[in-house]
């Protein structure tokens, strides 16, 4: 009898243990993820990065930093839109995933179908996956967000200045309305897509943020991945404050500030909804896709101290499209109240490619083993205060110099080596000259954030760094050359590929109330 009850007791304990184990392992207990990607935002745009030097246009993002972790040496994987987004979602440099420059309105393809994106892996493990905002990795069909692992999508397929609108909103700086296209022909209207359906064309940009907010707030339930890609800073979306005209004060800076603030308001709404729903089990990760677009002059963001002085003193710009710090060092904050200590910062060298392996690790998942990755698991940096980060990080050419995607700039700790330099178009139209450097230019970012004066090539410090970056670069290039999983993107364009709700109507106008 004693043996019988003992067996029953053991079985009950075993059942209870297995039940508890099953409970903590269920998808509902895995962390939720909100990834917010700001388009063309400058490192210096965030008030938390330059306290006292910037107007208070980012109070909600600054609150994320105050209550979370500020990553001060975080970099976009490339300094233009499509390559950066592809690398974030695949954890692979563009020379591996095939996306080395931007896709166009009439592109027939997108992120190669051989690539496995982060949302697909989370979706297959039970996560609800949704995307709000700018995709820029292919239109509908097999390249659309809902074909690459997202259960739901609402947004624009490419940048907000790649199509016309009837209602002012993308006209700062001025762009042609739909009624005045080239040679008198109507331009293709900027479409708003829900899943694979064009629901408004041309899109009313003034109401876009409200649409995004309402859709995003419906998505927050466990477990989920919400990827919010905001194009507010690409070309300012918001109007200036009512009391100013665009010609007053700082030559239109009030317009950029209003756009930044409108984006910040949306971030605040997401944070409040997350806090009310599952505050202690949700990671919010805010970052940017690349630095400011300098050619937009007063409508571009701030690079802060990362001015690329060596380049700008020789002509041209040193932000978006370049491998100077202003092109890819982006404001980044991670917030998770129960796991990330408040009001902390990390100088660990990290990249947007690290989001993929970090989220998988936190979800208890492993990436496919049939391909090579360039991202690292940054869980210890986010949750345990580790300051190590990457030993090396490569910055691909993104249009300012050399071949698209070539890895011609190398970070090694606080040092940065340029094998090629070049500039993007600056405000006013000036450009610098592409130059090859053999041996490379090497800067010490620890004492020279502005990248103004390279190290003396004869100095022992230079020689030590040169040996490290040369070896690291040779090893990576060999690794890529022998990688059987390298993809190739199709950049073919065709007139019929442009998203169009009604080709028979000027600007592809949607009939009925949705089209305006």
MARKE-751994 format. One line per field, with one value per residue (C-alpha): residue number from 1; residue in three letters; x, y, z. Coordinates in nm, 4 decimals. Layout:
# residues N
i: [NUM,...]
aa: [ALA,...]
xx: [X,...]
yy: [Y,...]
zz: [Z,...]
This chain:
# residues 516
i: [1,2,3,4,5,6,7,8,9,10,11,12,13,14,15,16,17,18,19,20,21,22,23,24,25,26,27,28,29,30,31,32,33,34,35,36,37,38,39,40,41,42,43,44,45,46,47,48,49,50,51,52,53,54,55,56,57,58,59,60,61,62,63,64,65,66,67,68,69,70,71,72,73,74,75,76,77,78,79,80,81,82,83,84,85,86,87,88,89,90,91,92,93,94,95,96,97,98,99,100,101,102,103,104,105,106,107,108,109,110,111,112,113,114,115,116,117,118,119,120,121,122,123,124,125,126,127,128,129,130,131,132,133,134,135,136,137,138,139,140,141,142,143,144,145,146,147,148,149,150,151,152,153,154,155,156,157,158,159,160,161,162,163,164,165,166,167,168,169,170,171,172,173,174,175,176,177,178,179,180,181,182,183,184,185,186,187,188,189,190,191,192,193,194,195,196,197,198,199,200,201,202,203,204,205,206,207,208,209,210,211,212,213,214,215,216,217,218,219,220,221,222,223,224,225,226,227,228,229,230,231,232,233,234,235,236,237,238,239,240,241,242,243,244,245,246,247,248,249,250,251,252,253,254,255,256,257,258,259,260,261,262,263,264,265,266,267,268,269,270,271,272,273,274,275,276,277,278,279,280,281,282,283,284,285,286,287,288,289,290,291,292,293,294,295,296,297,298,299,300,301,302,303,304,305,306,307,308,309,310,311,312,313,314,315,316,317,318,319,320,321,322,323,324,325,326,327,328,329,330,331,332,333,334,335,336,337,338,339,340,341,342,343,344,345,346,347,348,349,350,351,352,353,354,355,356,357,358,359,360,361,362,363,364,365,366,367,368,369,370,371,372,373,374,375,376,377,378,379,380,381,382,383,384,385,386,387,388,389,390,391,392,393,394,395,396,397,398,399,400,401,402,403,404,405,406,407,408,409,410,411,412,413,414,415,416,417,418,419,420,421,422,423,424,425,426,427,428,429,430,431,432,433,434,435,436,437,438,439,440,441,442,443,444,445,446,447,448,449,450,451,452,453,454,455,456,457,458,459,460,461,462,463,464,465,466,467,468,469,470,471,472,473,474,475,476,477,478,479,480,481,482,483,484,485,486,487,488,489,490,491,492,493,494,495,496,497,498,499,500,501,502,503,504,505,506,507,508,509,510,511,512,513,514,515,516]
aa: [UNK,UNK,UNK,UNK,UNK,UNK,UNK,UNK,UNK,UNK,UNK,UNK,UNK,UNK,UNK,UNK,UNK,UNK,UNK,UNK,UNK,UNK,UNK,UNK,UNK,UNK,UNK,UNK,UNK,UNK,UNK,UNK,UNK,UNK,UNK,UNK,UNK,UNK,UNK,UNK,UNK,UNK,UNK,UNK,UNK,UNK,UNK,UNK,UNK,UNK,UNK,UNK,UNK,UNK,UNK,UNK,UNK,UNK,UNK,UNK,UNK,UNK,UNK,UNK,UNK,UNK,UNK,UNK,UNK,UNK,UNK,UNK,UNK,UNK,UNK,UNK,UNK,UNK,UNK,UNK,UNK,UNK,UNK,UNK,UNK,UNK,UNK,UNK,UNK,UNK,UNK,UNK,UNK,UNK,UNK,UNK,UNK,UNK,UNK,UNK,UNK,UNK,UNK,UNK,UNK,UNK,UNK,UNK,UNK,UNK,UNK,UNK,UNK,UNK,UNK,UNK,UNK,UNK,UNK,UNK,UNK,UNK,UNK,UNK,UNK,UNK,UNK,UNK,UNK,UNK,UNK,UNK,UNK,UNK,UNK,UNK,UNK,UNK,UNK,UNK,UNK,UNK,UNK,UNK,UNK,UNK,UNK,UNK,UNK,UNK,UNK,UNK,UNK,UNK,UNK,UNK,UNK,UNK,UNK,UNK,UNK,UNK,UNK,UNK,UNK,UNK,UNK,UNK,UNK,UNK,UNK,UNK,UNK,UNK,UNK,UNK,UNK,UNK,UNK,UNK,UNK,UNK,UNK,UNK,UNK,UNK,UNK,UNK,UNK,UNK,UNK,UNK,UNK,UNK,UNK,UNK,UNK,UNK,UNK,UNK,UNK,UNK,UNK,UNK,UNK,UNK,UNK,UNK,UNK,UNK,UNK,UNK,UNK,UNK,UNK,UNK,UNK,UNK,UNK,UNK,UNK,UNK,UNK,UNK,UNK,UNK,UNK,UNK,UNK,UNK,UNK,UNK,UNK,UNK,UNK,UNK,UNK,UNK,UNK,UNK,UNK,UNK,UNK,UNK,UNK,UNK,UNK,UNK,UNK,UNK,UNK,UNK,UNK,UNK,UNK,UNK,UNK,UNK,UNK,UNK,UNK,UNK,UNK,UNK,UNK,UNK,UNK,UNK,UNK,UNK,UNK,UNK,UNK,UNK,UNK,UNK,UNK,UNK,UNK,UNK,UNK,UNK,UNK,UNK,UNK,UNK,UNK,UNK,UNK,UNK,UNK,UNK,UNK,UNK,UNK,UNK,UNK,UNK,UNK,UNK,UNK,UNK,UNK,UNK,UNK,UNK,UNK,UNK,UNK,UNK,UNK,UNK,UNK,UNK,UNK,UNK,UNK,UNK,UNK,UNK,UNK,UNK,UNK,UNK,UNK,UNK,UNK,UNK,UNK,UNK,UNK,UNK,UNK,UNK,UNK,UNK,UNK,UNK,UNK,UNK,UNK,UNK,UNK,UNK,UNK,UNK,UNK,UNK,UNK,UNK,UNK,UNK,UNK,UNK,UNK,UNK,UNK,UNK,UNK,UNK,UNK,UNK,UNK,UNK,UNK,UNK,UNK,UNK,UNK,UNK,UNK,UNK,UNK,UNK,UNK,UNK,UNK,UNK,UNK,UNK,UNK,UNK,UNK,UNK,UNK,UNK,UNK,UNK,UNK,UNK,UNK,UNK,UNK,UNK,UNK,UNK,UNK,UNK,UNK,UNK,UNK,UNK,UNK,UNK,UNK,UNK,UNK,UNK,UNK,UNK,UNK,UNK,UNK,UNK,UNK,UNK,UNK,UNK,UNK,UNK,UNK,UNK,UNK,UNK,UNK,UNK,UNK,UNK,UNK,UNK,UNK,UNK,UNK,UNK,UNK,UNK,UNK,UNK,UNK,UNK,UNK,UNK,UNK,UNK,UNK,UNK,UNK,UNK,UNK,UNK,UNK,UNK,UNK,UNK,UNK,UNK,UNK,UNK,UNK,UNK,UNK,UNK,UNK,UNK,UNK,UNK,UNK,UNK,UNK,UNK,UNK,UNK,UNK,UNK,UNK,UNK,UNK,UNK,UNK,UNK,UNK,UNK,UNK,UNK,UNK,UNK,UNK,UNK,UNK,UNK,UNK,UNK,UNK,UNK,UNK,UNK,UNK,UNK,UNK,UNK,UNK,UNK,UNK,UNK,UNK,UNK,UNK,UNK,UNK,UNK,UNK,UNK,UNK,UNK,UNK,UNK]
xx: [0.0000,0.2831,0.4551,0.1288,0.0885,0.4577,0.4294,0.1183,0.3009,0.5982,0.3678,0.1837,0.5115,0.6343,0.3110,0.3272,0.6902,0.6179,0.3136,0.5176,0.7963,0.5430,0.3932,0.7156,0.8117,0.4899,0.4991,0.2854,0.5721,0.8359,0.9257,0.7459,0.9522,0.8865,1.1525,1.1267,1.3372,1.3593,1.4445,1.7377,1.7615,2.0799,2.2712,2.2391,1.8605,1.8025,1.7855,1.9369,2.2488,2.3061,2.1372,2.1088,2.2079,1.8880,1.5303,1.3029,1.1582,1.2090,1.0727,0.9295,1.2431,1.4471,1.2225,1.3019,1.6690,1.6119,1.4268,1.6446,1.9796,2.1378,2.3705,2.6168,2.8244,2.5467,2.5560,2.3155,2.4389,2.4567,2.3996,2.1058,1.7556,1.7189,2.0651,2.0278,1.6822,1.7860,2.0864,1.8777,1.6269,1.8865,2.1923,2.4051,2.6086,2.4692,2.7422,2.5902,2.2162,2.2427,2.0895,2.3600,2.1550,1.7977,1.5024,1.2915,0.9210,0.9288,1.1556,1.0246,1.1939,1.3337,1.5117,1.6188,1.3804,1.6734,1.7170,1.5468,1.4189,1.3779,0.9961,0.9695,1.1629,0.9578,0.6335,0.7141,0.7758,0.4352,0.4859,0.2308,0.4369,0.3325,0.4929,0.3884,0.5619,0.8179,0.9260,1.1529,1.2483,1.0115,0.6447,0.3587,0.3910,0.6680,0.8705,0.5973,0.6141,0.3317,0.5313,0.8464,0.7111,0.4749,0.1157,0.0036,0.1366,0.0266,0.2543,0.4290,0.6380,0.9242,1.0236,0.7604,0.9225,0.9077,0.5515,0.3245,0.0473,-0.2470,-0.2447,0.0742,0.2938,0.5805,0.6411,0.9110,1.1434,0.9082,0.8078,0.5659,0.2015,0.0294,-0.1231,0.2124,0.4354,0.7153,0.6056,0.2612,0.2047,0.0655,0.3183,0.2457,0.0723,0.2325,0.0384,-0.0700,-0.0797,-0.2606,-0.1162,-0.1057,-0.3942,-0.3551,-0.6069,-0.5268,-0.3487,-0.2290,-0.1741,-0.2648,0.0576,-0.0992,-0.3092,-0.0430,0.0899,-0.2613,-0.3235,0.0043,-0.0732,-0.4216,-0.2965,0.0006,-0.2058,-0.4323,-0.1335,0.0087,-0.0779,0.1443,0.3698,0.4417,0.7010,0.6009,0.8386,0.7633,0.9629,0.8938,0.9841,0.9155,1.2694,1.3308,1.1345,0.9546,0.5968,0.4643,0.3661,0.5576,0.4141,0.1033,0.2646,0.5502,0.5778,0.8353,1.0366,1.0665,1.3139,1.5842,1.5026,1.2618,1.4257,1.0898,0.9468,1.2044,1.1554,0.7792,0.8302,1.0707,0.8218,0.5344,0.7420,0.8324,0.4621,0.4003,0.6872,0.5307,0.1947,0.3599,0.5467,0.2346,0.0363,0.3173,0.3560,-0.0165,-0.0273,0.2859,0.5471,0.7796,0.7969,0.8427,1.1639,1.1420,1.4442,1.4639,1.7268,1.7803,1.8371,2.1147,2.2244,2.0802,2.0365,2.2581,2.1470,1.8090,1.9807,1.7531,1.5246,1.7989,1.8918,2.1988,2.5073,2.6101,2.9884,3.0360,3.0989,3.3486,3.5699,3.8464,3.5923,3.3912,3.7087,3.7745,3.4189,3.0936,2.8857,2.9747,2.6414,2.3905,2.5450,2.8937,3.0950,3.1852,3.0384,2.7551,2.6345,2.5731,2.6162,2.2509,2.0683,1.9731,1.7860,1.6764,1.3975,1.2807,1.1866,1.2217,1.5487,1.7412,1.8604,1.7263,1.9356,2.2334,2.4530,2.6863,2.9748,2.9815,3.0358,2.7155,2.5243,2.1647,2.2604,2.2819,1.9063,1.8338,2.0500,1.9707,1.5945,1.6224,1.8362,1.5861,1.3047,1.4983,1.5448,1.8400,1.8968,1.9131,2.2527,2.2679,2.4089,2.6709,2.5798,2.7469,2.5333,2.6260,2.4109,2.4089,2.1955,2.4738,2.5190,2.1489,2.0716,2.3966,2.5923,2.8579,3.0606,3.2468,3.0420,3.2137,3.5849,3.5396,3.2609,3.2667,3.0822,2.9757,2.9994,2.6520,2.6818,2.9350,3.2358,3.3411,3.1188,2.7910,2.8278,3.2075,3.3477,3.6065,3.5828,3.6669,3.6078,3.8492,3.7702,3.8093,3.9959,3.8519,4.0303,3.9273,4.0535,3.8405,3.6846,3.4185,3.1357,2.7650,2.6023,2.6172,2.3708,2.4277,2.5229,2.8950,3.0715,3.4171,3.6495,3.6708,4.0134,4.1771,4.4041,4.6888,4.7771,4.4397,4.3544,4.3133,4.1360,4.1254,3.7599,3.8441,4.0007,3.8737,3.4975,3.4917,3.7279,3.9419,4.3018,4.4198,4.7018,5.0556,5.1248,5.4692,5.3473,5.3562,4.9861,4.9059,5.1127,4.9478,4.5979,4.6921,4.7926,4.4617,4.2332,4.4276,4.3961,4.0281,3.9426,4.1264,3.9520,3.6069,3.6587,3.7749,3.4763,3.2374,3.4166,3.3718,3.0154,2.7752,2.4735,2.5464,2.2356,2.1992,1.9242,1.7366,1.7326,1.5378,1.2694,0.9449,0.6690,0.4033,0.5792,0.4766,0.2000,-0.1195,-0.4777,-0.6256,-0.3924,-0.6758,-0.6836,-0.4233,-0.1732,-0.3258,-0.6080,-0.8156,-1.1873,-1.4248,-1.3726,-1.0426,-0.8775,-0.9988]
yy: [0.0000,0.2364,0.1461,0.2150,0.5633,0.6337,0.5511,0.7665,1.0533,1.0215,1.0143,1.3249,1.5104,1.4016,1.5182,1.8510,1.9008,1.8181,2.0453,2.3329,2.2690,2.2652,2.5900,2.7887,2.6523,2.7402,3.0088,3.2390,3.2661,3.3587,3.7271,3.9635,4.1799,4.5290,4.6402,5.0053,5.1111,5.4853,5.5872,5.8265,5.9277,6.0887,5.9811,6.3387,6.3523,6.1679,6.3998,6.1304,6.1231,6.4980,6.6227,6.9976,7.0364,6.9274,7.0523,6.8177,6.6477,6.2876,6.2738,5.9235,5.7715,5.9532,5.7922,5.4516,5.5357,5.6605,5.3436,5.1139,5.0771,5.3265,5.1629,5.4346,5.2407,5.0707,5.0668,5.0066,4.7185,4.9514,5.3203,5.2938,5.1519,4.8115,4.6717,4.7743,4.6188,4.2970,4.2568,4.3227,4.0529,3.7932,3.8685,3.8579,4.1197,4.2264,4.0350,3.7205,3.7957,3.9568,4.2958,4.5558,4.8564,4.9823,4.8313,5.0618,5.1248,4.8963,4.6257,4.2803,4.1099,4.1787,3.9975,3.6679,3.3826,3.1673,3.3919,3.3007,3.6086,3.6504,3.6716,3.3368,3.1608,3.3237,3.2579,2.8894,2.8636,3.0035,3.3800,3.6135,3.8329,4.1707,4.4581,4.8216,5.0721,5.0789,4.7395,4.8173,4.4540,4.3675,4.4196,4.1705,3.8081,3.5937,3.9008,4.0693,4.0859,3.8329,3.5894,3.6333,3.5431,3.8222,3.7291,4.0881,4.3921,4.7549,5.0069,5.1434,4.9148,5.1646,5.5173,5.7869,6.0050,5.7311,5.8110,6.1115,6.2270,6.4626,6.5949,6.7813,6.5787,6.4538,6.8000,6.9091,6.9501,7.0080,6.7123,6.6945,6.6201,6.3325,6.5689,6.6951,6.4042,6.3974,6.5176,6.5819,6.2127,6.1360,5.9849,5.6573,5.7316,5.6279,5.3164,5.2023,4.8230,4.6022,4.2577,4.2393,4.4718,4.8361,5.0065,5.3667,5.5210,5.7937,5.7765,6.0661,6.1003,6.3297,6.0413,5.7717,5.7888,5.7540,5.4498,5.2966,5.3577,5.2075,4.8977,4.8497,4.8746,4.5939,4.3624,4.3705,4.0297,3.7385,3.6097,3.8458,4.0156,4.3663,4.5278,4.8978,5.0683,5.4424,5.6657,5.9953,6.1267,6.0104,6.3097,6.4906,6.3703,6.6065,6.9715,7.2455,7.3844,7.5885,7.9126,7.8897,7.8850,7.6656,7.9760,8.1048,8.0379,7.7932,7.7702,7.4800,7.3002,7.3273,7.0928,6.8230,6.8712,6.8271,6.5033,6.3748,6.4581,6.2887,5.9711,5.9997,6.0253,5.6957,5.5337,5.6594,5.5067,5.1693,5.1827,5.2655,4.9856,4.7385,4.8461,4.8025,4.4616,4.2717,4.5148,4.2637,4.0271,4.2643,4.3907,4.7195,4.7817,5.1209,5.1881,5.3381,5.2066,5.4589,5.8135,6.1440,6.2304,6.5375,6.6500,6.7368,7.0241,7.1643,6.8629,6.6201,6.5002,6.5549,6.3331,6.4799,6.4698,6.2173,6.4752,6.2900,6.5982,6.4334,6.3863,6.7076,6.9159,6.7631,6.8106,6.6209,6.4776,6.2153,6.0703,5.8491,5.6362,5.6644,5.4517,5.7527,5.7307,5.9679,5.7230,5.4240,5.5041,5.5300,5.6151,5.2884,5.2047,4.8724,4.8645,4.5662,4.6688,4.3304,4.2384,4.5508,4.7831,5.1359,5.4373,5.2360,5.2637,5.0401,5.1239,4.7683,4.7635,4.6196,4.6079,4.5812,4.2331,4.1328,4.1756,3.8465,3.6112,3.7997,3.7665,3.4024,3.3357,3.5089,3.3048,2.9813,2.9199,2.8421,2.9714,2.7323,2.5634,2.5619,2.9152,3.1435,3.4473,3.7770,3.8742,3.7929,3.7150,4.0365,3.8986,3.9446,4.3066,4.3807,4.1811,4.1310,4.4524,4.2941,4.5669,4.3345,4.3423,4.2690,4.2444,4.3521,4.5098,4.5749,4.8595,4.7965,5.0525,5.1998,5.4272,5.6917,5.4965,5.1645,4.8729,4.8330,4.6001,4.5717,4.5560,4.8327,4.9799,4.7909,4.8661,4.6996,4.8102,5.1865,5.1956,5.2270,5.1519,5.2844,5.1055,5.3396,5.6776,5.8775,6.1117,6.1419,6.4533,6.7287,7.0109,7.2366,6.9526,6.9198,6.5852,6.4677,6.2378,5.8630,5.7613,5.4222,5.3846,5.1344,5.1150,5.2155,5.5311,5.4430,5.6642,5.6323,5.6975,5.7000,6.0448,6.1481,6.1021,6.3479,6.1277,6.4321,6.3108,5.9598,5.7917,5.8290,5.5238,5.4925,5.4842,5.1549,5.1936,5.2118,4.9031,4.7031,4.7921,4.7341,4.3782,4.3089,4.4572,4.3027,3.9567,4.0026,4.1335,3.8526,3.5920,3.7369,3.7696,3.4086,3.3004,3.4745,3.3374,2.9820,3.0312,2.8026,2.9925,3.3269,3.4670,3.6954,3.9558,4.0262,4.4017,4.3800,4.6449,4.6296,4.8867,4.6386,4.5665,4.8983,4.8488,4.9762,4.9378,5.0517,5.0892,5.2452,5.5521,5.8275,5.7703,5.4249,5.5696,5.3436,5.3877,5.4808,5.6488,5.4680,5.6412,5.9870]
zz: [0.0000,0.0893,-0.2387,-0.4263,-0.2786,-0.3261,-0.6949,-0.7213,-0.5492,-0.7832,-1.0868,-0.9640,-0.9077,-1.2493,-1.4127,-1.2266,-1.3307,-1.6936,-1.6888,-1.5489,-1.7994,-2.0789,-1.9535,-1.9414,-2.2807,-2.4590,-2.7273,-2.5109,-2.2617,-2.5181,-2.5428,-2.7748,-3.0108,-3.1443,-3.3922,-3.4963,-3.7943,-3.8657,-4.2223,-4.2780,-3.9128,-3.7838,-3.4742,-3.3545,-3.3978,-3.0735,-2.7747,-2.5509,-2.7695,-2.7467,-2.4286,-2.4184,-2.7814,-2.9543,-2.9350,-2.7434,-3.0519,-2.9350,-2.5779,-2.6172,-2.7686,-2.5037,-2.2415,-2.3930,-2.3420,-1.9876,-1.8977,-2.1077,-2.2823,-2.5218,-2.7770,-2.8768,-3.1333,-3.3267,-3.7089,-3.9931,-4.2132,-4.5154,-4.5775,-4.8179,-4.7810,-4.9477,-4.8601,-4.4972,-4.4627,-4.6362,-4.4057,-4.0942,-4.1897,-4.2978,-4.0772,-4.3940,-4.5778,-4.9140,-5.0967,-4.9433,-4.9591,-5.3039,-5.2153,-5.2750,-5.3910,-5.3906,-5.5716,-5.7899,-5.8458,-6.1505,-6.0079,-6.0914,-5.7952,-5.4478,-5.1663,-5.3324,-5.2620,-5.1510,-4.8468,-4.5187,-4.3362,-3.9607,-3.9619,-4.1416,-3.8660,-3.5900,-3.7762,-3.8162,-3.4408,-3.3493,-3.3448,-3.4970,-3.7290,-3.8640,-4.0463,-4.0621,-4.2910,-4.5707,-4.7103,-5.0109,-5.0725,-5.3559,-5.4451,-5.4348,-5.5285,-5.3824,-5.2792,-5.0746,-4.6930,-4.6561,-4.8698,-4.6614,-4.3196,-4.2172,-4.1332,-4.1872,-4.3695,-4.4002,-4.5627,-4.8677,-5.0911,-5.1278,-5.0245,-4.9835,-5.2516,-5.5177,-5.6188,-5.6472,-5.4149,-5.4654,-5.1092,-5.0113,-4.7830,-4.9946,-5.1390,-4.8960,-5.0787,-5.3731,-5.5901,-5.8797,-5.8044,-5.9808,-6.2338,-6.3618,-6.4539,-6.7154,-7.0608,-6.9204,-6.8389,-6.4911,-6.2526,-6.0713,-5.7448,-5.4162,-5.3103,-4.9671,-4.9473,-4.7002,-4.7398,-5.1231,-5.2006,-5.2961,-5.0658,-5.1539,-5.4513,-5.4532,-5.0783,-4.8491,-4.6489,-4.3898,-4.2559,-4.2869,-3.9303,-3.7873,-4.0093,-3.8942,-3.5295,-3.5454,-3.7281,-3.4976,-3.1803,-3.3049,-3.3407,-2.9899,-2.8463,-2.7371,-2.8805,-3.1658,-3.3808,-3.4857,-3.7359,-3.7812,-4.0577,-4.0561,-4.3506,-4.1750,-4.2091,-4.5678,-4.6913,-4.4101,-4.3759,-4.1120,-4.1526,-3.9738,-3.6495,-3.7245,-3.6136,-3.8654,-4.2413,-4.4145,-4.4994,-4.1450,-3.8660,-3.9687,-4.3381,-4.2959,-4.0037,-3.8276,-4.0919,-4.0207,-3.6475,-3.6860,-3.8802,-3.6181,-3.3459,-3.5290,-3.5569,-3.1889,-3.0990,-3.2780,-3.0884,-2.7662,-2.8585,-2.9252,-2.5951,-2.3952,-2.5598,-2.4991,-2.1364,-2.0751,-2.2451,-2.1481,-2.0224,-1.8601,-2.1555,-2.4501,-2.6078,-2.7986,-3.0199,-3.1921,-3.4593,-3.8076,-4.1590,-4.2410,-4.1736,-4.2970,-4.6631,-4.6781,-5.0240,-4.8703,-4.6853,-4.4115,-4.4506,-4.3441,-3.9961,-3.7799,-3.7756,-3.4414,-3.3941,-3.6790,-3.9504,-4.1730,-4.1845,-4.3894,-4.6685,-4.6380,-4.6454,-4.9889,-5.1162,-5.1002,-4.8189,-4.5596,-4.4472,-4.6336,-4.9128,-4.7602,-4.5205,-4.3056,-3.9556,-4.0433,-4.3062,-4.0827,-3.7119,-3.6073,-3.2826,-3.1137,-2.7940,-2.6413,-2.3819,-2.1781,-1.8242,-1.6551,-1.8255,-1.9301,-1.6510,-1.6811,-1.7828,-1.9036,-2.2093,-2.4033,-2.6333,-2.7748,-3.1510,-3.3012,-3.6298,-3.7443,-3.8664,-3.5003,-3.4502,-3.6328,-3.4192,-3.0973,-3.1349,-3.2344,-2.9275,-2.6997,-2.8545,-2.7987,-3.1710,-3.3942,-3.7487,-4.0457,-4.0695,-4.4488,-4.4768,-4.3278,-4.1199,-4.0426,-3.7433,-3.3836,-3.0804,-2.8741,-2.5907,-2.3355,-2.4395,-2.4031,-2.0910,-1.9023,-1.9490,-2.1702,-2.3455,-2.5817,-2.9019,-3.2321,-3.2926,-3.6567,-3.8601,-4.2352,-4.4052,-4.7676,-5.0457,-5.0881,-5.3883,-5.2870,-5.4135,-5.5618,-5.6551,-5.4707,-5.1743,-5.1760,-4.8226,-4.8462,-4.4948,-4.1747,-3.8077,-3.5661,-3.2130,-3.1973,-3.5285,-3.8757,-4.2036,-4.5471,-4.8586,-5.0682,-4.9958,-5.1729,-5.0962,-5.1585,-5.2966,-5.0373,-4.9813,-5.2808,-5.5137,-5.4497,-5.4711,-5.3800,-5.5701,-5.5317,-5.4054,-5.3533,-5.0519,-5.0462,-4.7651,-4.6191,-4.4295,-4.0613,-3.8067,-3.4276,-3.3432,-2.9749,-3.0120,-3.3565,-3.3887,-3.6774,-3.8819,-3.9523,-3.9281,-4.0192,-3.8318,-3.9581,-4.1753,-4.0200,-3.6594,-3.4629,-3.3830,-3.7547,-3.8335,-3.5563,-3.6744,-4.0403,-3.9625,-3.7894,-4.0541,-4.3411,-4.1914,-4.1031,-4.4497,-4.6282,-4.4129,-4.4763,-4.8509,-4.8659,-4.6567,-4.8962,-5.2028,-5.0738,-4.9458,-5.1320,-4.9967,-5.1672,-5.3389,-5.6395,-5.6596,-5.9815,-6.0464,-6.3731,-6.4214,-6.6156,-6.6595,-6.5490,-6.2191,-6.0586,-5.7989,-5.9612,-5.8463,-6.1793,-6.4817,-6.6821,-6.4601,-6.4403,-6.1580,-6.1006,-5.8962,-5.6751,-5.7408,-5.4633,-5.1253,-5.0503,-5.3427,-5.2499]
